């Protein structure tokens, strides 16, 4: 007997083709969710943005005073960068705004003041890059009082005065730019004589009188006295200003030469909706100089005072702890709402700390940085931990590189961002906020999808982030001996970001009018496309916006879908252009390695294997960006993408700034070596899941030929039918008794939906479609269902009874709890079995009144929906088959709160005297007996009741066994068989905040009877070994199940590298998140169990299909 399904682990397995995961539902027309149900339980990240509002924000990036309102000022650059973040992240995060507390703010007049100047042109060298106290100067400005002459300098900083001081030219008999004699705050400060005019090019220092000064070109004396440093001066370590300095008037400003030492909360953290965005944007507006209101909510931030980094962190600490009660710091304010532990500070400063938390001036940078780092650490290690990202923007000249890293490390983010200019600042903000999204997400954070694949020494796992609906396919390296995950090899989302949208991707699509593949490109003349370009209907779909208005923007939409970013008016993709991967399980396609006899077909299969023995391994997976993607398994680079025609109606929604999630290509691809048109081919078939009512097929035999030019040979067909709904299940690809190869699949959900092509019956159907042409071979009706309550067949499992390579039976459950057996040969399985019109059908009952093998019902007689594939193996007696499946559905929002009892079943389908199974009374019950916690994990024990098999035990009447699950618990993924055990995972939805969407159990039972295994099964004590010490506190008490902290994936097999026919099979594993709120950096939970490793298999592909 051969089981044809996606990962055939049957105990008597001989060969394999392929199958997959199904959907869920029963009752009336389903309200299929367009959002993953498990993301409803999350919270948005809390982000407190801290913007520097010290005096130095009046400067440009070089330190020259230009005024806060100037577009080149650090103030305007920083505020515009922050406003860009607000635009892109509205609706995705919770955001608040803090700045420095201020005191003594007064209106002043700003002047730009070059220090240590030279008037002598021979001292100017624009290429100079040495010490700023050199006689050589790299900058110059025109002398406004001496036509044709210049002022040469290396540093210019702000000068503040109570009135417009016009132009100033000063000299000092005692000053020396680097003499270091002054100490802050006491001085003594150097005395200067200042004049309105300086002519000529002399650098001679005059005597301290007007007569001597006039000789050197100084006239109009108006000030004689000391000049003291500002915050900007102190930040650069300047306590005197050289023998010569000048200034020129810039404009009005605000000024303070002090600071109370703390921060001020201007806008509390809250949902970044339009109202919150408006409040923060008001504070980030361009500076005004008419009303002195540093804390007035209707006025922009005012730049004035010193830099209290330590104290601002302490104010943030008080705020997140709910202790911000002081009005002078923006209180009283309650703490931000819970964000599932995702709290962040993004702190942008243009200088080092200049005052401590009490407002005392600081002059030792090392001490100041250490104090600020301590405060950031206090925030990070608090009862409510808050991570701090640090951005140093246009830091003062001479600042030690990486000096802010100490603060970032203490705040939990490792390294500070050093942004020297506008571009670097925007890049830093984008990187930080995308990292926050990637780490937290808007709901369930980064979630494991239903699919993973294990091949080539790696685990490939799909993920998505619900904050911006970006996706990722991550390759994890594994230990070659233990199979343990060791590191991340690559992330497809990151790799795809680096591929050029126009020249770096090969994207194909389907042209319905010619039934062929074409490049996914905008037509040269969209009004009259050629035969190798989009159909007019596809052009119209892309030209139509979400308001159903033809805006003619189709070309931009197509380029957006190809990966172009920065298109005005379109949705910002903040993490990756790769869309979310939710229910699509990746398919690994390497060397042809099915266990086919060489003479199975007219052409040699071994020759086919030899021809493609070195082809590039590719991972194929569907994404909700409208495409199936093919990624190089070694590098993560996309090699091929495909846009099915059935998704065009909704593609424009992906570009909308108001995008809400929906599914596009959400089905799991099946890839199998097939034979048609006289040759072997590697064929991929996939459904769209909830993305559309249809399937498609691609020829992926030779990745080296993937190109737009070969689209017509790669794209084979697309299939749809009125009785076809949303196919969540994974198709099977098999050889039939007629000799043809076919795709076999269930009809899917809501086939009677009023979409213009509705089913007239609502029945569940089994479809059999020719693999080479897409033509229907057979459609078998179950006669179960109605238009009002359409039925749906789950993923079928195909069986080759006699090992000849042709399928003979199919098993599949449906929404109404029926487990169907389909006979794909004649009644006695004799002869050529090629009369499909009369011989193929439901195995029990009649064509007019088919009967299921079994109907799953709970103890009260309520139907139990079957929504995942059944596992099948030969019954231990040799008579017929033993089936394994669970019940439950998880498709509608209402399913989250469903509390009915679901069950795991094992049925005996007898071959010698075939008959249906009447109900539970024909099955032996096994039960969950206890639940206990050991070493922080929950474990279950189960019963070991004897099964009195019908006809095998005296007086026996049982046709299998069952185990009821806990209230609300259900099975929505297929089980696995290994080493006489059945392994399956369960799902327990949870809609509470921070739950990660739910939990579940990994169960492991005796496959024959469903009894507990009787020995140690899991590594309970965590010593890395399975022994009698792994009991549950009492000798002989062993676990049958372990609870997972997040929703577990289906059980997968892991295999050591070894090539076709080689290598060894490691233990089955189920992946889940140790912490469901963490992203790629979070660890995966893989339970060590007692299954033997190093079981040899005859085929590489068997394990992964």
HELIX and SHEET records of a PDB file:
HELIX    1   1 UNK A   37  UNK A   39  5                                   3    
HELIX    2   2 UNK A   55  UNK A   58  5                                   4    
HELIX    3   3 UNK A   74  UNK A   89  1                                  16    
HELIX    4   4 UNK A  121  UNK A  123  5                                   3    
HELIX    5   5 UNK A  210  UNK A  215  1                                   6    
HELIX    6   6 UNK A  231  UNK A  235  1                                   5    
HELIX    7   7 UNK A  274  UNK A  283  1                                  10    
HELIX    8   8 UNK A  309  UNK A  320  1                                  12    
HELIX    9   9 UNK A  327  UNK A  329  5                                   3    
HELIX   10  10 UNK A  365  UNK A  380  1                                  16    
HELIX   11  11 UNK A  405  UNK A  410  1                                   6    
HELIX   12  12 UNK A  422  UNK A  440  1                                  19    
HELIX   13  13 UNK A  492  UNK A  497  1                                   6    
HELIX   14  14 UNK A  536  UNK A  543  1                                   8    
HELIX   15  15 UNK A  554  UNK A  562  1                                   9    
HELIX   16  16 UNK A  605  UNK A  611  1                                   7    
HELIX   17  17 UNK A  645  UNK A  647  5                                   3    
HELIX   18  18 UNK A  648  UNK A  651  1                                   4    
HELIX   19  19 UNK A  652  UNK A  655  5                                   4    
HELIX   20  20 UNK A  689  UNK A  691  5                                   3    
HELIX   21  21 UNK A  703  UNK A  705  5                                   3    
HELIX   22  22 UNK A  708  UNK A  710  5                                   3    
HELIX   23  23 UNK A  711  UNK A  714  1                                   4    
HELIX   24  24 UNK A  836  UNK A  839  1                                   4    
HELIX   25  25 UNK A  893  UNK A  897  5                                   5    
HELIX   26  26 UNK A  920  UNK A  922  5                                   3    
HELIX   27  27 UNK A 1100  UNK A 1104  1                                   5    
SHEET    1   A 5 UNK A   2  UNK A   4  0                                        
SHEET    2   A 5 UNK A 797  UNK A 800 -1                                        
SHEET    3   A 5 UNK A 809  UNK A 813 -1                                        
SHEET    4   A 5 UNK A 818  UNK A 823 -1                                        
SHEET    5   A 5 UNK A 841  UNK A 842 -1                                        
SHEET    1   B 5 UNK A   2  UNK A   4  0                                        
SHEET    2   B 5 UNK A 797  UNK A 800 -1                                        
SHEET    3   B 5 UNK A 809  UNK A 813 -1                                        
SHEET    4   B 5 UNK A 818  UNK A 823 -1                                        
SHEET    5   B 5 UNK A 854  UNK A 855 -1                                        
SHEET    1   C 6 UNK A 263  UNK A 271  0                                        
SHEET    2   C 6 UNK A  94  UNK A 100 -1                                        
SHEET    3   C 6 UNK A  46  UNK A  51  1                                        
SHEET    4   C 6 UNK A 343  UNK A 349  1                                        
SHEET    5   C 6 UNK A 387  UNK A 393  1                                        
SHEET    6   C 6 UNK A 417  UNK A 419  1                                        
SHEET    1   D 6 UNK A 155  UNK A 161  0                                        
SHEET    2   D 6 UNK A 106  UNK A 115 -1                                        
SHEET    3   D 6 UNK A 244  UNK A 255 -1                                        
SHEET    4   D 6 UNK A 168  UNK A 171 -1                                        
SHEET    5   D 6 UNK A 191  UNK A 198 -1                                        
SHEET    6   D 6 UNK A 218  UNK A 226 -1                                        
SHEET    1   E 2 UNK A 139  UNK A 142  0                                        
SHEET    2   E 2 UNK A 150  UNK A 153 -1                                        
SHEET    1   F 4 UNK A 446  UNK A 455  0                                        
SHEET    2   F 4 UNK A 458  UNK A 465 -1                                        
SHEET    3   F 4 UNK A 470  UNK A 478 -1                                        
SHEET    4   F 4 UNK A 485  UNK A 491 -1                                        
SHEET    1   G 6 UNK A 516  UNK A 519  0                                        
SHEET    2   G 6 UNK A 507  UNK A 511 -1                                        
SHEET    3   G 6 UNK A 638  UNK A 643  1                                        
SHEET    4   G 6 UNK A 627  UNK A 632 -1                                        
SHEET    5   G 6 UNK A 618  UNK A 623 -1                                        
SHEET    6   G 6 UNK A 587  UNK A 589 -1                                        
SHEET    1   H 4 UNK A 670  UNK A 676  0                                        
SHEET    2   H 4 UNK A 679  UNK A 687 -1                                        
SHEET    3   H 4 UNK A 695  UNK A 699 -1                                        
SHEET    4   H 4 UNK A 715  UNK A 719 -1                                        
SHEET    1   I 4 UNK A 732  UNK A 735  0                                        
SHEET    2   I 4 UNK A 741  UNK A 746 -1                                        
SHEET    3   I 4 UNK A 763  UNK A 770 -1                                        
SHEET    4   I 4 UNK A 776  UNK A 785 -1                                        
SHEET    1   J 2 UNK A 844  UNK A 845  0                                        
SHEET    2   J 2 UNK A 850  UNK A 851 -1                                        
SHEET    1   K 5 UNK A 871  UNK A 874  0                                        
SHEET    2   K 5 UNK A 881  UNK A 886 -1                                        
SHEET    3   K 5 UNK A 903  UNK A 909 -1                                        
SHEET    4   K 5 UNK A 960  UNK A 964 -1                                        
SHEET    5   K 5 UNK A 924  UNK A 926  1                                        
SHEET    1   L 6 UNK A 928  UNK A 934  0                                        
SHEET    2   L 6 UNK A 937  UNK A 942 -1                                        
SHEET    3   L 6 UNK A1041  UNK A1044 -1                                        
SHEET    4   L 6 UNK A 998  UNK A1006 -1                                        
SHEET    5   L 6 UNK A 981  UNK A 985 -1                                        
SHEET    6   L 6 UNK A 976  UNK A 978 -1                                        
SHEET    1   M 6 UNK A 928  UNK A 934  0                                        
SHEET    2   M 6 UNK A 937  UNK A 942 -1                                        
SHEET    3   M 6 UNK A1041  UNK A1044 -1                                        
SHEET    4   M 6 UNK A 998  UNK A1006 -1                                        
SHEET    5   M 6 UNK A 987  UNK A 989 -1                                        
SHEET    6   M 6 UNK A 969  UNK A 970 -1                                        
SHEET    1   N 2 UNK A1052  UNK A1055  0                                        
SHEET    2   N 2 UNK A1065  UNK A1069 -1                                        
SHEET    1   O 2 UNK A1072  UNK A1073  0                                        
SHEET    2   O 2 UNK A1084  UNK A1085 -1                                        
END                                                                             
